[in-house]
Amino acid sequence: MPQAQKQKPAQKSAQKSARKSTSGKTVAPKAKEKTRRWKAGTVALREIRRYQKSTDPIFAKAPFQRLVREICQDLPNKINHELRFQASALAALQEAAETMLVQEFEMTQIAAIHAKRVTIQVKDMKLVQSMRRAMTGFSFPGNMN
């Protein structure tokens, strides 16, 4: 009797491994496919090329519009009262903001390369902002000093 019990699990596993399809042929179980691993930096370079080719906005429209409306709520009530935006005005604001951010990161990357580094750091951004302030008198809002 103990031998018969040992044979039952073996018979069940054999049935699970090779099943019959509707046509009557046996189908082998599928092996789990290996996920593709790319070399370090390959995916990043692909993303850079994709964003450089496209002219689409980098930010999603809805979150950017919410940000603009939230900033405008901080304005005094005389200006803020019933403030509305044309779609083209929001698109122009988004385009300008993205252009300024891209330029800021380009200059930050140049500062990092000048320091013989590949990775940008906070000190590179501070340097770029101080140079911009010295040359134009304009700096981005925020406390980078």
N, C-alpha and C positions, 0 to 999 in steps of 0.2 A: 503493500500500500504506500509506503513512503516513496518508492520509486515512481509510481504513477503521478504523484503530486509534483515531483521534480521535472517531469517531462512536459507538463501542461504549460509552464511559463515559456519554455523553449518553443513550443508550437505557436504560442501567441505572438512572440517576437518575430518569428518567421513570416507570419501572416501580415504583420505591420510593415515589414521591410519591402515586400514585393506585393503590391496590390494590383488587382485587375482593373483596367479601365472599362468603359462601356463597350468598347469594340472587342474585348476579350483578351487583349494583349497585356502582358505584365509591364508595369511602369516602375522604373527604379526611383527611389526617393531623391529629391533634388538636394544637391549640396549647397551649403550657404556660400554665396558669392563673397569674395574678398572686396573690401572697400578700397577704392583707388587712393593711393598716397602720392602727392606731388612733392617735388623737392621744395625746400624752404625758399620762400620768396616768389615762387612761380605764380601762385594764385594772386599774390599782391600785385605783381607786375601786370597780370592779365586784367585785374580790376582797374589799375591806373590807365592802361590803354583804352579800356571800355569807357571810362569816364572822360578821357581826353577826346575821344571820338564823338561822344554824344553832346547834344545841346540841351538835353532835358534838365530841369531843375534838380539840384542835389537833394534839397529838403523836400519833404512832402508838403503840399499846399496847405492842407487844413491845419497842421500844427503851427506853421509859420503865420497863418492868418490869426490864429488864436493868440500867438505871441504879440503880434502887432496890436491887436485889439486890447490885450492886457496892458501893454505899455501905454497906450493912448488913454486908458482909464486913469492913469496916474497924473494926467494933465489937469490943470485947473478946470473947475466946473464950467466956466464961461466958454472954454474951447471944447471941452469934452461933451457938452450937451448935444445929444442926437448926432453924434459923429458917425458918418457913413463913408464907405470906401467903394470906389469903382473897382471892378475886377482887374482892369488894366493897371490901376494904381498899385494894387497889391502885387501884381506880377512884376511891375517895375521895381518896387521895394525889394522883392525877393531876389531879383536879378542883381541889384546893386549890392545887397548884403552878401550874396554868394560870391560875387566878384571880389569884394573887399576881403572876405575870409580866405579865398584862394590866393590872393596876392600876399596876404599876411603869412600864410603857410609857405609860399614860395620863398619869400625873403627869409623866413625862419630856417628853411632848409639850406639856403645859401650860407647863412651864418653858421650852421652846424658843419657844413662842408669846409668852410674856412677854418673852423676849429679842428679839422681833421677827424670829424665824427660822421657817422651815418645817421644816428638817432638824434632827433631834435629834442631839446630840453627846455625847461622853463627859462633858463638864463639866455637862451637864444631868442625867445620871444621878448624877454625884457630888453635885450639889446636892440632888437628891431623896433620896438615901441619907443625906446629912448632916442634912436636915430630919427624916427619919423617925427617925434615931438620937436627935436632940435631943428629939423629941416623945414617943417611945415607949421609947427605950432599946434598940430592936431594929434590927438591920441584916442585910441578906443576907450570907451568907458570900461571901468573895472579897476581892480586894485592889483596891478601887476608889479608895482614898485616895491 
